């Protein structure tokens, strides 16, 4: 493992620990809250997708579809 790889993994572990601490190490409550947040953000993206014009963003439009990638 290189030093760069070790440095990029550490902040992610700190974030996981921090979020778990918010929910007193209750993994189920943490996952439930994160899924609720994901649902909210996806809803906001859907609103953007419906409301933004292609001309406003010079051809780029937000997409709800992850093109086959799954982050869950």
N, C-alpha and C positions, 0 to 999 in steps of 0.2 A: 504494500500500500504506500502511495506517495504522500508527501506532506500536504499537497493540495487536496487530495481526496479526504484526508483526515480533517482538514479545516472546513470543508464544505458539509460534511456529515454532522459535525458538532452542533451548529446552530439549530438544525432540525431536531436533534435530541433534546436540546434545551427548550425548544418550543413545545414539544410533546410533554415534557415534564411540567412546564409551566401551565399548560392547559389542564393536565391531570390534577395539578395542585388546586386549580380554581374549583374543581368539582370534588375535592377531598379524596383524590385517588379512586373515584368511582368511574371505572372505564365505560360502563353502560350509559351513565348520565352524560359523560363527555362526548361519546359517539352520537347520542341523541341530539345534543346541542349543536354539534358540528353538522349533522345532517339537516337540521332545521335551518341553519345558516346557509348551507349549500342550496336548499330549496328556495330561500329568499333571494339569494344572488342569481339563481337561474331565472326566477321570475322577473327580476330587474333587467336581466339581459334580454329576456323575451320582449319586455316593453321597449327596450332600445331597438331591438331588431325590427319591431313593428313600426316604430316612430321615426327612425332615421332614414333620410334619403341617401341614395348613392352619391348624389352631387355634393352633399354636405361633407362627406368624408373622402371625397376624391376617389371613389371606386371601392373603398373598403366598407363592408357592412358587418356588424356583429352577427355571429352565428351561434345558435344554441347547440347545434349538432357538433360533437367532438370528432367527427369523421372516423368513427370506429374505435377511438381511444377511450378507455374507461379508467377513471381516476378513483373509482369506488371499489 
